[in-house]
Amino acid sequence: MIIDSREVCFTCYRPKSSCMCSYIKRIKTKTKFVILMHPKEFRKTKNGTGHFTNLSLPNSEIHIGIDFTNHKRVNEIIENKNINSYVLYPGLDSIDLNTKPIGTNKKENVIFIIDSTWPCSKKMLRLSKNLETLPKVSFQYTKKSDFKIKTQPNQYCLSTIESTLCVLKLLNKHNLEDISNKEFDDFLQPFSKMVEYQINCSLNKEIRYK
């Protein structure tokens, strides 16, 4: 069957000709992840790893926007007294997950992840007054991103799905999750296959035009 490359899979939001849904393996987590996606990222059908992250984690949700100050669902989570809310964002005052656990008070932990470019992320956090005041979490990482089809502003900047994997592994380390190594290995499959596909497409173009 020939698939029109312009058709979009409305699950992973990639062209149907390069749909990555078959590679997605779902991981159950105690921690809830809330992905706040910039509208520009939502329209990037060829590399939105925020969608892969959302599809891979049943205990997650995704919201599109820039200023979440008055966002009903986001505020519902933040104001819930049975929830510890955090934002994944680096900074001098961030909790370093490499050395410190979060939410040891038996409440549910929720981590907001801003899915955007670094400049847009800063703007989203600045505008969203409800997020700006939340405690931040971050992690130390010294391996380059495998997002070879995208130029990162810093050699250690990671995609949304790679960052989420790092967080999950550190939560596992602190016994806040119970995830197997096999599940971790499978988590990046849609991302890895997407990168591989895009590289092959670029190489094929180069060959055709030589």
JOZILIN-V978041 format. One record per pair of residues at least 24 apart in sequence whose C-alpha atoms are under 10 Angstrom apart, sorted by sequence separation. I is the first residue (numbers start at 0). J is the second residue. D is the distance in whole Angstrom. If there is no record, write none. Layout:
I;J;D
I;J;D
This chain:
32;56;8
38;62;10
39;63;9
81;105;9
82;106;5
83;107;6
84;108;6
85;109;6
86;110;6
87;111;6
88;112;8
110;134;10
111;135;9
138;162;9
31;56;9
32;57;9
33;58;9
34;59;7
35;60;9
36;61;7
37;62;9
38;63;6
39;64;9
81;106;5
82;107;5
83;108;5
84;109;5
85;110;5
86;111;5
87;112;5
88;113;8
110;135;9
111;136;10
137;162;9
140;165;8
161;186;9
30;56;10
31;57;9
32;58;7
33;59;6
34;60;6
35;61;6
36;62;6
37;63;6
38;64;6
39;65;10
80;106;9
81;107;7
82;108;6
83;109;6
84;110;6
85;111;6
86;112;6
87;113;7
110;136;8
139;165;9
160;186;8
161;187;7
18;45;10
24;51;10
25;52;9
31;58;5
32;59;5
33;60;5
34;61;5
35;62;5
36;63;5
37;64;5
38;65;7
80;107;10
81;108;9
82;109;7
83;110;8
84;111;7
85;112;9
86;113;8
138;165;8
160;187;7
17;45;9
23;51;7
25;53;9
26;54;9
27;55;9
28;56;7
30;58;7
31;59;5
32;60;7
33;61;6
34;62;6
35;63;6
36;64;6
37;65;6
79;107;10
137;165;10
138;166;7
12;41;8
13;42;10
22;51;10
23;52;9
25;54;7
26;55;6
27;56;6
28;57;8
29;58;8
30;59;9
31;60;8
32;61;9
33;62;8
34;63;8
35;64;7
36;65;8
37;66;9
137;166;8
160;189;10
161;190;9
12;42;9
13;43;9
14;44;7
24;54;8
25;55;4
26;56;5
27;57;6
28;58;6
35;65;8
136;166;9
160;190;8
12;43;9
13;44;5
14;45;7
20;51;8
23;54;7
24;55;6
25;56;6
26;57;7
27;58;7
28;59;9
35;66;10
138;169;8
12;44;6
13;45;6
19;51;9
23;55;6
24;56;9
25;57;7
26;58;9
27;59;10
35;67;9
77;109;9
88;120;9
158;190;9
11;44;8
12;45;8
13;46;8
22;55;10
23;56;10
25;58;10
76;109;8
88;121;9
11;45;10
12;46;9
13;47;8
20;54;9
77;111;10
117;151;9
118;152;10
12;47;8
20;55;10
101;136;8
116;151;9
117;152;8
8;44;9
11;47;9
12;48;10
88;124;9
100;136;10
116;152;9
7;44;8
11;48;9
13;50;10
99;136;10
11;49;9
12;50;7
35;73;9
73;111;9
86;124;9
11;50;6
12;51;9
99;138;10
117;156;9
10;50;8
11;51;7
33;73;9
94;134;8
95;135;9
96;136;7
97;137;8
98;138;9
10;51;9
11;52;10
93;134;7
94;135;6
95;136;6
96;137;6
97;138;6
98;139;9
11;53;9
92;134;8
93;135;5
94;136;5
95;137;5
96;138;5
97;139;7
116;158;10
11;54;8
33;76;10
92;135;7
93;136;5
94;137;6
95;138;5
96;139;8
97;140;9
115;158;9
10;54;8
86;130;7
91;135;10
92;136;9
93;137;6
94;138;8
95;139;7
114;158;9
115;159;8
146;190;8
147;191;10
85;130;8
86;131;8
90;135;8
92;137;10
93;138;9
114;159;6
145;190;9
146;191;8
148;193;10
149;194;9
84;130;9
86;132;9
87;133;10
88;134;9
89;135;7
90;136;8
91;137;10
113;159;8
114;160;10
145;191;8
148;194;7
85;132;10
86;133;7
87;134;9
88;135;6
89;136;7
90;137;8
112;159;8
146;193;9
147;194;7
148;195;9
65;113;10
85;133;6
86;134;6
87;135;6
88;136;6
89;137;5
146;194;7
147;195;9
84;133;7
85;134;5
86;135;5
87;136;5
88;137;6
89;138;8
145;194;8
146;195;10
148;197;7
59;109;9
61;111;10
65;115;10
83;133;9
84;134;7
85;135;5
86;136;6
87;137;6
88;138;9
89;139;9
112;162;9
147;197;9
148;198;7
31;82;10
33;84;10
58;109;10
59;110;9
60;111;10
61;112;9
62;113;10
63;114;9
78;129;10
83;134;9
84;135;9
85;136;7
86;137;9
87;138;9
112;163;8
147;198;8
32;84;10
33;85;10
59;111;10
62;114;10
77;129;8
30;83;10
31;84;9
32;85;10
33;86;9
61;114;10
77;130;8
110;163;10
148;201;9
32;86;10
65;119;8
32;87;10
65;120;9
68;123;10
74;129;7
66;122;9
67;123;8
68;124;10
73;129;9
74;130;9
77;133;9
110;166;10
65;122;8
66;123;6
67;124;9
70;127;9
73;130;9
65;123;5
66;124;8
68;126;7
69;127;8
64;123;8
65;124;8
66;125;8
67;126;8
68;127;5
69;128;9
70;129;9
65;125;10
66;126;5
67;127;5
68;128;5
69;129;8
65;126;8
66;127;5
67;128;8
68;129;5
65;127;8
66;128;8
67;129;7
68;130;8
49;112;9
66;129;10
67;130;8
68;131;9
49;113;9
50;114;10
66;130;10
49;114;6
48;114;9
49;115;9
47;114;9
108;175;9
47;115;9
97;165;10
96;165;9
97;166;9
100;169;8
101;170;8
96;166;7
99;169;9
100;170;7
103;173;10
105;175;10
96;167;10
97;168;10
98;169;9
99;170;10
100;171;10
30;102;10
96;168;10
97;169;6
100;172;9
101;173;9
103;175;9
41;114;9
96;169;6
97;170;9
100;173;6
102;175;9
40;114;7
41;115;9
95;169;10
96;170;8
98;172;10
99;173;8
100;174;9
101;175;8
39;114;10
40;115;6
87;162;9
97;172;9
98;173;9
100;175;8
31;107;8
32;108;9
33;109;7
34;110;8
35;111;7
36;112;8
37;113;8
38;114;10
39;115;8
40;116;8
87;163;9
96;172;9
97;173;9
30;107;7
31;108;6
32;109;6
33;110;6
34;111;6
35;112;6
36;113;6
37;114;6
38;115;9
39;116;9
96;173;9
29;107;8
30;108;5
31;109;5
32;110;5
33;111;5
34;112;5
35;113;5
36;114;5
37;115;6
29;108;8
30;109;6
31;110;6
32;111;6
33;112;6
34;113;6
35;114;6
36;115;6
37;116;9
87;166;9
29;109;9
30;110;7
31;111;9
32;112;7
33;113;9
34;114;6
35;115;8
39;119;9
37;119;8
37;120;8
36;120;9
35;120;10
37;123;8
36;123;10
35;123;9
48;146;10
46;146;9
46;148;9
46;149;9
55;160;9
52;159;7
53;160;9
51;159;9
52;160;5
49;158;8
50;159;9
51;160;7
52;161;9
48;158;7
49;159;6
50;160;9
52;162;10
47;158;9
48;159;6
49;160;6
52;163;8
46;158;10
47;159;9
48;160;6
49;161;10
52;164;9
47;160;9
48;161;9
49;163;10
34;159;9
55;185;10
56;186;9
32;163;9
55;186;7
55;187;9
52;186;9
55;189;9
51;186;9
52;187;9
51;187;9
30;167;9
51;188;10
52;189;9
51;189;7
52;190;9
28;167;9
48;187;10
51;190;7
30;170;9
29;170;10
48;189;9
48;190;7
28;171;10
47;190;9
46;190;9
30;175;8
48;193;9
29;175;7
30;176;8
28;175;9
29;176;6
46;193;8
28;176;6
29;177;8
45;193;8
46;194;8
27;176;9
28;177;8
45;194;10
27;177;9
28;178;8
27;178;8
46;197;9
26;178;8
45;197;8
26;179;10
27;182;10
26;182;7
25;182;8
26;183;9
24;182;8
24;183;10
26;185;9
24;184;10
25;185;9
26;186;8
24;185;6
25;186;8
23;185;8
24;186;6
22;185;8
23;186;7
24;187;9
22;186;9
23;187;8
24;188;8
22;187;9
23;188;7
24;189;9
22;188;6
23;189;6
21;188;10
22;189;5
23;190;9
20;188;10
21;189;8
22;190;9
19;188;9
20;189;7
22;191;9
19;189;6
22;192;8
18;189;9
19;190;8
22;193;10
19;191;10
19;192;7
18;192;10
19;193;7
17;192;10
18;193;9
17;193;8
19;196;10
11;189;10
17;196;8
13;193;10
17;197;9
